[in-house]
Amino acid sequence: MALLLSLVFGVFGALGVSDALFSSICLYVAIYSVGAWSQHRMLARWTRLGIIAGMFIWLFWTLLEHAN
């Protein structure tokens, strides 16, 4: 679920959807829930790290795209 919500968050950001508050709250709850409720701690950790790494890659990609 957290991976799906992070993907939706990225797509909405790329499309320029202006409602960032609600989507940010949903993404936070999804990432928090993975760590809080998952019985597989190592998988939860790698899922959260993957989401965070993907968000940084998306951030730098967007910065480079708009810099040119």
DRENKEVO-592270 format. One record per residue: x, y, z of N, C-alpha, C in turn; residue number from 1; residue in three letters. Coordinates in Angstrom, 2 decimals. Each point is the difference from the previous one (the first is absolute). Example, Ala and Ser with C-alpha at 12.3 -4.5 7.8 and 13.67 -1.06 7.14 Angstrom:
2
[[13.19, -5.69, 7.80], [-0.89, 1.19, 0.00], [0.90, 1.20, 0.00], 1, "ALA"];
[[-0.35, 1.05, -0.72], [0.82, 1.19, 0.06], [-0.77, 1.09, 0.73], 2, "SER"];
end
This chain:
68
[[0.82, -1.19, 0.00], [-0.82, 1.19, 0.00], [0.86, 1.25, 0.00], 1, "MET"];
[[1.08, -0.03, 0.78], [0.87, 1.17, 0.08], [0.68, 0.27, -1.34], 2, "ALA"];
[[0.38, -1.07, -0.70], [0.62, 0.18, -1.32], [-0.98, 0.60, -0.99], 3, "LEU"];
[[-1.24, -0.45, 0.05], [-1.03, 0.53, -0.88], [-0.26, 1.47, 0.28], 4, "LEU"];
[[-0.11, 0.36, 1.27], [-0.24, 1.39, 0.36], [1.18, 0.89, -0.37], 5, "LEU"];
[[1.21, -0.51, 0.12], [1.15, 0.82, -0.39], [0.04, 0.18, -1.51], 6, "SER"];
[[-0.41, -1.01, -0.74], [-0.09, 0.14, -1.45], [-1.06, 1.01, -0.40], 7, "LEU"];
[[-1.15, -0.05, 0.63], [-1.07, 0.97, -0.27], [0.46, 1.40, 0.37], 8, "VAL"];
[[0.71, 0.13, 1.12], [0.53, 1.30, 0.42], [0.92, 0.57, -1.08], 9, "PHE"];
[[0.89, -0.83, -0.53], [0.91, 0.43, -1.05], [-0.70, 0.38, -1.28], 10, "GLY"];
[[-0.99, -0.78, -0.38], [-0.75, 0.30, -1.23], [-0.77, 1.31, 0.15], 11, "VAL"];
[[-0.64, 0.19, 1.14], [-0.73, 1.26, 0.22], [0.95, 1.19, 0.00], 12, "PHE"];
[[1.18, -0.18, 0.58], [0.99, 1.08, -0.02], [0.48, 0.31, -1.39], 13, "GLY"];
[[0.21, -1.04, -0.81], [0.45, 0.21, -1.38], [-1.07, 0.65, -0.86], 14, "ALA"];
[[-1.25, -0.30, 0.30], [-1.10, 0.58, -0.77], [-0.37, 1.40, 0.47], 15, "LEU"];
[[0.55, 0.42, 1.12], [-0.27, 1.34, 0.49], [-1.28, 0.14, 0.78], 16, "GLY"];
[[-0.45, -1.08, 0.63], [-1.20, 0.07, 0.84], [0.34, 0.88, 1.20], 17, "VAL"];
[[-0.82, 1.00, 0.24], [0.36, 1.02, 0.99], [-0.32, -0.39, 1.44], 18, "SER"];
[[-0.75, -1.04, 0.23], [-0.35, -0.39, 1.37], [1.10, -0.86, 0.59], 19, "ASP"];
[[1.05, 0.63, 0.50], [1.14, -0.74, 0.54], [-0.21, -0.39, 1.45], 20, "ALA"];
[[-0.83, 0.71, 0.72], [-0.16, -0.27, 1.43], [-0.62, -1.37, 0.25], 21, "LEU"];
[[-1.11, -0.30, -0.64], [-0.69, -1.26, 0.23], [0.86, -1.17, -0.46], 22, "PHE"];
[[0.63, 0.12, -1.15], [0.83, -1.11, -0.49], [1.23, -0.19, 0.88], 23, "SER"];
[[0.57, 1.07, 0.55], [1.14, -0.13, 0.91], [-0.41, -0.71, 1.29], 24, "SER"];
[[-1.17, 0.32, 0.49], [-0.50, -0.66, 1.21], [-0.21, -1.49, -0.25], 25, "ILE"];
[[-0.59, -0.33, -1.13], [-0.22, -1.42, -0.34], [1.32, -0.74, -0.14], 26, "CYS"];
[[0.98, 0.61, -0.64], [1.31, -0.63, -0.15], [0.66, -0.21, 1.35], 27, "LEU"];
[[-0.07, 0.98, 0.88], [0.58, -0.12, 1.34], [-0.66, -1.15, 0.77], 28, "TYR"];
[[-1.31, -0.07, -0.03], [-0.72, -1.05, 0.71], [0.38, -1.37, -0.55], 29, "VAL"];
[[0.15, -0.11, -1.30], [0.36, -1.28, -0.62], [1.41, -0.42, 0.42], 30, "ALA"];
[[0.96, 0.93, -0.03], [1.37, -0.34, 0.38], [0.06, -0.34, 1.48], 31, "ILE"];
[[-0.70, 0.76, 0.82], [-0.02, -0.27, 1.44], [-0.64, -1.35, 0.28], 32, "TYR"];
[[-1.09, -0.32, -0.68], [-0.71, -1.25, 0.23], [0.85, -1.21, -0.36], 33, "SER"];
[[0.81, 0.12, -1.03], [0.88, -1.11, -0.37], [0.93, -0.34, 1.16], 34, "VAL"];
[[0.57, 1.02, 0.62], [0.92, -0.26, 1.11], [-0.70, -0.40, 1.28], 35, "GLY"];
[[-1.17, 0.55, 0.22], [-0.67, -0.24, 1.27], [-0.73, -1.34, 0.06], 36, "ALA"];
[[-0.56, -0.43, -1.11], [-0.88, -1.17, 0.04], [0.53, -1.24, -0.71], 37, "TRP"];
[[1.09, 0.13, -0.71], [0.52, -1.15, -0.73], [0.69, -0.97, 0.96], 38, "SER"];
[[-0.20, -1.28, -0.22], [0.67, -1.01, 0.81], [1.39, -0.31, -0.56], 39, "GLN"];
[[0.26, 0.39, -1.22], [1.28, -0.23, -0.66], [0.80, 1.30, 0.04], 40, "HIS"];
[[0.77, 0.17, 1.06], [0.70, 1.27, 0.24], [1.02, 0.32, -1.09], 41, "ARG"];
[[0.74, -1.00, -0.46], [1.02, 0.26, -1.01], [-0.64, 0.40, -1.33], 42, "MET"];
[[-1.07, -0.67, -0.38], [-0.70, 0.37, -1.23], [-0.62, 1.39, 0.12], 43, "LEU"];
[[-0.51, 0.33, 1.17], [-0.57, 1.33, 0.22], [1.08, 1.07, -0.11], 44, "ALA"];
[[1.16, -0.28, 0.57], [1.10, 0.97, -0.08], [0.43, 0.24, -1.44], 45, "ARG"];
[[0.16, -1.08, -0.77], [0.44, 0.14, -1.38], [-1.08, 0.66, -0.86], 46, "TRP"];
[[-1.26, -0.24, 0.33], [-1.08, 0.66, -0.73], [0.03, 1.49, 0.25], 47, "THR"];
[[0.15, 0.41, 1.25], [0.06, 1.42, 0.33], [1.23, 0.65, -0.62], 48, "ARG"];
[[1.16, -0.67, 0.06], [1.20, 0.56, -0.61], [-0.13, 0.11, -1.51], 49, "LEU"];
[[-0.66, -0.97, -0.62], [-0.22, 0.07, -1.44], [-0.91, 1.16, -0.39], 50, "GLY"];
[[-1.03, 0.22, 0.79], [-0.91, 1.12, -0.27], [0.74, 1.32, 0.15], 51, "ILE"];
[[0.79, 0.14, 1.06], [0.74, 1.23, 0.23], [1.04, 0.23, -1.09], 52, "ILE"];
[[0.70, -1.05, -0.40], [0.98, 0.13, -1.08], [-0.69, 0.39, -1.31], 53, "ALA"];
[[-1.14, -0.61, -0.27], [-0.75, 0.36, -1.21], [-0.45, 1.45, 0.01], 54, "GLY"];
[[-0.37, 0.50, 1.17], [-0.42, 1.40, 0.09], [1.18, 0.94, -0.23], 55, "MET"];
[[1.19, -0.35, 0.50], [1.17, 0.84, -0.26], [0.40, -0.04, -1.46], 56, "PHE"];
[[-0.08, -1.17, -0.62], [0.30, -0.09, -1.43], [-0.98, 0.84, -0.79], 57, "ILE"];
[[-1.27, -0.07, 0.35], [-1.01, 0.81, -0.68], [0.27, 1.49, 0.21], 58, "TRP"];
[[0.39, 0.38, 1.22], [0.30, 1.39, 0.30], [1.16, 0.51, -0.85], 59, "LEU"];
[[1.10, -0.75, -0.05], [1.15, 0.44, -0.78], [-0.30, 0.00, -1.49], 60, "PHE"];
[[-0.78, -0.96, -0.46], [-0.39, -0.04, -1.41], [-0.80, 1.25, -0.36], 61, "TRP"];
[[-0.95, 0.36, 0.85], [-0.82, 1.18, -0.24], [0.84, 1.27, 0.04], 62, "THR"];
[[0.93, 0.09, 0.94], [0.88, 1.17, 0.08], [0.85, 0.13, -1.25], 63, "LEU"];
[[0.56, -1.11, -0.48], [0.80, 0.04, -1.22], [-0.86, 0.35, -1.22], 64, "LEU"];
[[-1.20, -0.52, -0.03], [-0.90, 0.25, -1.12], [-0.39, 1.48, -0.09], 65, "GLU"];
[[-0.24, 0.63, 1.13], [-0.42, 1.39, 0.01], [1.18, 0.97, -0.06], 66, "HIS"];
[[1.21, -0.49, 0.24], [1.18, 0.85, -0.06], [0.38, 0.32, -1.45], 67, "ALA"];
[[-0.35, -0.86, -0.90], [0.37, 0.21, -1.40], [-0.99, 0.78, -0.75], 68, "ASN"];
end
